[in-house]
Amino acid sequence: MHIEELELSHYRNYEKMTLTFDNNVNVILGENAQGKTNVMESIFVLAMAKSHRTSNDKDLIQWDEEYAKIKGRVMKQHGALPLELIISKKGKKAKVNHLEQSKLSRYVGHMNVVMFAPEDLHLVKGSPQVRRRFIDMEIGQVSAVYLHDSSLYQKILQQRNHYLKQLQTQRQKDQTMLDVLTDQFIEMAAKIVVRRFHYLKLLQEWAEPIHKGISRGLETLEVVYKPSIPVDSGVSHQEVEDAFREKFEGLRKREIERGVTLVGPHRDDLQFLVNGHDVQTFGSQGQQRTTALSIKLAEIELIHSEIGEYPILLLDDVLSELDDYRQSHLLNTIQGKVQTFVTTTSVEGIDHETLNEATTFIVEQGSIVKKSKGG
């Protein structure tokens, strides 16, 4: 798939803008703080209905405006698909093929993207929250059911935490409602855990050979899911439910004392092992970067294997973070098969056929000029 046209209205520093893109590589060139990343972000938001940079949707709306609008024409195997997202202070409206969607979970997944930005290097060395967000966003792209279950889980988690807080402060004393919320929580949590195990097993299958290739056969990468309950890969839904039930029975007193849910998918983590060692703790910076790159390239292949089309790749100021060897490996991998967007302050020092043949856009103070291929 590829995005053929993008139209922005009142989006960040763009009043009105329409761009047409190349099917292969598009380089967005400009100094910092001119609006390069805003273009990249808008493509991501069009796909995911949320930003990778902020959790506050109001940040996306141009100053003193009521709404921001992103429209795109996406070309897929079965033809053109118009997408539209309107972000206002009241919420979001999403349209697929000019039809408004009742839920965002029915919108996400029509356009698939893989984002690789400097902060994605924190996927390995950052907090568990970064890795949980990564898992949820990536599975959500290929599974509307997971997106729906995830959203429901968050609501039940909030209700359960609220009730635990009331029990903690003794505004409530009856624990029957806690039992009801716990049963609902366990049902949703088990679905999420089983799906994460399945997805991460597939990710591991793609990432291992990619990592071996980048490391010239010297390293073996393993992706390990670390749920907050003692279960392993291959576990059944019922076994996960039983493990949660047993855990909650032993935690009830502590949870009421603390006023918060102490186990569940919101407390899970991921671990990356290279040659059996935890990369976060024992890996060099080079190994951490190779791991992050391998995971991102594996995502591309995994999405392709799940939906039958390659996603759109967004490389936001990341080439300068990679050495020549990793740059080449990345560009060789995507060449000719994935529509790619690259933001950078300069292409000097990156001598690669993929970029030499790219369509270039020059960004300056919120205006964009398209140059010819290789120009």
C-alpha positions in Angstrom: 0.0 0.0 0.0 1.0 3.6 -0.4 -0.4 7.0 0.4 -0.9 8.9 -2.9 -2.1 12.3 -1.6 -2.2 14.1 1.8 -4.3 17.1 2.6 -3.9 19.0 5.9 -6.1 21.8 7.3 -5.2 23.7 10.5 -2.8 20.9 11.5 0.0 22.2 13.8 1.9 24.8 11.7 0.1 24.1 8.4 -2.9 26.2 7.6 -3.7 24.4 4.3 -1.6 22.0 2.4 -2.0 19.3 -0.3 0.9 17.0 -1.2 1.2 14.1 -3.7 3.8 11.5 -3.0 6.0 9.0 -4.8 5.2 5.3 -4.4 8.8 4.6 -3.3 10.9 7.0 -1.3 10.0 10.6 -0.2 12.6 12.7 1.5 11.4 15.6 3.6 14.3 18.0 4.0 14.7 21.0 6.2 16.2 22.6 9.3 14.8 21.8 12.7 11.5 23.4 13.9 10.3 24.1 10.3 7.6 21.4 10.2 9.2 18.3 8.8 8.1 16.0 11.7 4.6 17.5 11.6 4.1 16.1 8.1 5.4 12.7 9.2 3.3 12.8 12.3 0.1 13.7 10.3 0.6 10.5 8.2 1.0 8.5 11.4 -2.1 10.1 12.9 -4.1 9.4 9.8 -3.3 5.8 10.2 -3.4 5.3 14.0 -5.9 8.1 15.0 -3.3 9.2 17.6 0.1 10.8 17.7 3.4 9.2 18.5 4.6 12.5 20.0 1.7 13.7 22.3 -1.2 12.2 24.1 -3.0 15.6 24.0 -5.0 15.9 20.8 -5.3 19.6 21.2 -1.6 19.9 20.4 -2.4 18.9 16.8 -4.8 21.7 16.2 -3.4 25.0 14.9 -3.4 27.8 17.3 -6.7 29.7 17.6 -8.5 27.1 15.4 -11.4 24.9 16.3 -10.3 21.7 14.5 -7.6 20.0 12.5 -8.3 17.8 9.5 -6.2 15.2 7.8 -7.3 13.6 4.5 -5.5 11.0 2.6 -5.9 8.8 -0.5 -4.4 5.4 0.1 -3.7 3.0 -2.7 -4.2 -0.6 -1.8 -4.4 -3.8 -3.8 -8.1 -3.4 -4.3 -7.9 0.3 -5.4 -8.0 3.8 -3.8 -9.3 4.2 -0.3 -10.1 7.8 0.9 -9.5 8.3 4.7 -10.3 11.4 6.8 -9.8 12.3 10.4 -11.2 15.4 12.0 -9.7 16.3 15.4 -11.6 18.9 17.5 -11.8 19.8 21.2 -14.9 17.6 21.4 -13.1 14.5 20.1 -12.4 12.8 16.8 -14.5 11.9 13.7 -13.1 9.3 11.4 -14.3 8.4 7.8 -13.3 5.5 5.6 -14.4 5.8 2.0 -16.5 8.9 3.0 -18.4 6.9 5.6 -18.2 7.9 9.2 -17.0 5.2 11.6 -18.9 4.7 14.9 -15.7 3.6 16.7 -12.1 4.4 16.1 -11.3 0.7 16.5 -13.2 0.3 13.1 -11.1 2.9 11.5 -7.6 1.9 12.6 -6.0 -0.8 10.4 -7.2 0.5 7.0 -3.8 2.1 6.5 -0.7 0.5 8.1 2.4 2.4 9.1 5.7 1.5 10.9 7.3 4.5 12.5 11.1 4.6 13.3 12.2 7.7 15.2 15.1 8.4 17.6 12.8 7.7 20.6 12.3 4.2 19.2 15.8 3.5 20.3 14.3 3.7 23.8 12.3 0.6 22.9 15.2 -1.4 24.2 16.6 0.8 27.0 13.5 2.8 28.0 10.8 2.1 30.5 8.3 -0.9 30.4 5.6 1.7 29.4 7.4 2.4 26.1 7.4 -1.3 25.3 3.8 -1.9 26.3 2.7 1.0 24.1 4.7 -0.5 21.2 3.0 -3.9 21.6 -0.5 -2.4 21.8 -0.1 -0.1 18.8 1.4 -2.8 16.6 -1.1 -5.5 17.4 -3.9 -3.0 17.1 -2.9 -2.3 13.5 -3.5 -5.9 12.4 -6.3 -6.8 14.9 -9.4 -4.7 15.4 -10.5 -7.2 18.0 -7.4 -6.6 20.0 -7.9 -2.8 19.7 -11.5 -3.2 21.0 -10.4 -5.6 23.9 -7.6 -3.2 24.8 -10.0 -0.2 25.1 -12.5 -2.2 27.1 -9.7 -3.4 29.4 -8.6 0.2 30.1 -12.1 1.1 31.1 -12.5 -1.9 33.5 -9.0 -1.1 34.9 -10.1 2.5 35.7 -13.3 1.3 37.3 -11.5 -1.3 39.4 -8.9 1.2 40.5 -11.6 3.7 41.4 -13.4 1.1 43.5 -10.2 0.0 45.2 -9.5 3.7 46.1 -13.0 3.9 47.6 -12.3 0.7 49.7 -9.0 2.2 50.7 -10.6 5.4 52.0 -13.5 3.4 53.4 -16.1 5.3 51.4 -17.1 1.8 50.3 -17.0 -1.3 52.5 -18.8 -3.9 50.4 -16.4 -6.0 48.4 -19.0 -7.7 46.2 -18.6 -5.0 43.5 -14.8 -5.6 43.6 -15.5 -9.3 42.8 -17.6 -8.4 39.8 -15.0 -6.0 38.5 -12.3 -8.5 39.1 -14.1 -11.2 37.0 -14.6 -8.7 34.2 -11.0 -7.6 34.4 -9.6 -11.2 34.3 -11.7 -12.1 31.2 -10.3 -9.1 29.2 -6.8 -9.4 30.6 -6.5 -13.0 29.6 -7.6 -12.2 26.0 -4.8 -9.5 25.8 -2.1 -11.8 27.3 -2.8 -14.7 25.0 -2.9 -12.3 21.9 0.4 -10.7 23.0 2.1 -14.1 23.3 0.9 -15.0 19.8 2.0 -11.7 18.2 5.4 -11.6 19.9 6.1 -15.2 18.9 5.6 -14.1 15.3 7.7 -11.0 15.8 10.5 -13.1 17.1 10.4 -15.4 14.0 10.9 -12.4 11.8 13.3 -10.4 14.0 15.8 -13.3 14.6 17.0 -13.8 11.0 17.0 -10.0 10.4 19.2 -9.4 13.5 21.5 -12.2 12.5 22.0 -10.6 9.1 22.7 -7.1 10.5 25.2 -8.6 13.1 26.9 -10.6 10.3 25.8 -13.8 11.9 27.5 -13.1 15.3 24.3 -12.4 17.3 21.0 -14.2 18.0 18.1 -12.1 19.1 15.3 -13.4 21.3 12.1 -11.5 22.1 10.7 -12.5 25.5 7.2 -11.5 26.8 7.2 -10.9 30.6 3.6 -10.9 31.8 2.9 -10.0 35.4 1.6 -13.5 36.2 3.6 -16.8 36.0 2.5 -18.1 32.6 4.6 -19.1 29.5 4.1 -19.1 25.7 1.5 -21.6 24.5 -0.7 -21.1 27.5 -4.5 -21.3 27.0 -7.0 -18.6 27.7 -8.4 -20.6 30.7 -4.9 -21.2 32.2 -4.3 -17.4 32.0 -7.6 -16.7 33.7 -6.8 -19.3 36.5 -3.4 -17.7 37.0 -4.9 -14.2 37.4 -7.6 -15.5 39.8 -5.0 -17.1 42.0 -2.8 -14.0 42.0 -5.7 -11.7 42.9 -6.7 -13.9 45.8 -3.3 -13.4 47.4 -3.2 -9.7 46.6 -6.6 -8.5 47.7 -5.5 -7.0 51.1 -2.5 -5.2 49.5 -4.5 -3.8 46.6 -7.1 -2.3 49.0 -4.3 -0.9 51.1 -2.7 0.7 48.0 -5.9 1.5 46.2 -4.6 0.3 42.8 -4.6 -2.9 40.6 -1.2 -4.5 41.0 -1.2 -7.1 38.2 -2.4 -7.2 34.6 -1.3 -6.3 31.0 -0.8 -2.7 32.1 2.2 -4.0 34.2 3.7 -6.4 31.6 7.1 -5.9 29.9 9.2 -7.1 27.1 12.8 -8.3 27.2 15.3 -8.5 24.4 18.1 -11.1 24.7 21.2 -11.1 22.5 23.2 -14.3 22.7 21.2 -15.0 25.9 22.0 -11.7 27.6 19.6 -8.9 28.4 20.4 -6.1 25.9 18.9 -3.4 28.1 21.3 -4.2 31.0 24.4 -5.8 29.3 24.2 -4.7 25.6 26.4 -2.1 24.0 24.8 1.0 22.4 25.5 -0.7 19.0 23.7 -3.9 20.1 20.7 -1.8 21.4 20.5 0.0 18.1 20.7 -3.2 16.1 18.0 -4.7 18.2 15.7 -1.7 17.7 16.3 -1.7 13.9 15.7 -5.5 13.7 12.4 -5.1 15.6 11.3 -2.3 13.2 12.2 -4.3 10.1 10.5 -7.3 11.5 7.3 -5.3 12.1 7.3 -4.5 8.3 7.5 -8.2 7.4 5.0 -9.2 10.1 2.3 -6.7 8.9 2.9 -7.9 5.3 2.4 -11.5 6.4 -0.8 -10.7 8.3 -2.5 -8.4 5.8 -0.9 -9.3 2.5 0.4 -5.7 1.9 3.5 -3.9 3.0 2.9 -1.0 5.5 4.2 2.6 4.9 7.5 3.2 6.6 8.2 6.5 8.4 11.8 7.3 9.2 11.8 10.4 11.3 15.3 11.9 11.8 16.6 8.4 12.4 19.2 7.9 9.7 21.6 10.2 11.4 21.3 8.1 14.5 22.5 5.0 12.6 26.1 4.3 11.4 26.8 3.7 7.7 26.5 0.0 7.9 23.1 0.0 9.7 21.9 2.8 7.3 22.8 0.7 4.3 21.1 -2.4 5.7 17.9 -0.5 6.4 17.8 1.2 3.0 18.7 -2.1 1.1 15.9 -3.9 3.0 13.2 -1.4 2.0 14.4 -0.7 -1.5 11.7 -1.1 -4.1 9.1 -2.7 -1.8 8.0 -0.3 0.9 6.7 3.3 0.4 9.1 5.3 2.7 9.2 8.8 4.2 12.5 10.1 5.4 12.9 13.4 7.4 16.4 14.7 7.7 18.2 18.1 8.0 20.7 16.9 5.3 21.3 13.9 3.0 25.0 14.7 2.8 27.0 11.6 3.8 24.1 9.3 2.9 25.2 8.0 -0.5 22.7 5.3 -1.4 20.7 4.6 -4.5 17.4 4.6 -2.6 17.9 8.2 -1.5 19.5 9.3 -4.8 16.3 8.3 -6.6 13.9 9.8 -4.1 11.4 12.6 -4.5 12.5 15.4 -2.3 10.3 18.0 -0.4 12.0 21.1 1.0 10.3 22.4 4.2 10.7 26.0 5.3 8.5 27.7 7.9 5.5 25.6 7.3 5.6 25.8 3.5 6.7 22.8 1.3 8.2 22.8 -2.2 8.4 19.5 -4.1 11.6 18.9 -6.1 11.9 16.4 -8.9 13.3 12.9 -8.4 17.0 13.0 -7.6 16.9 16.8 -7.9 
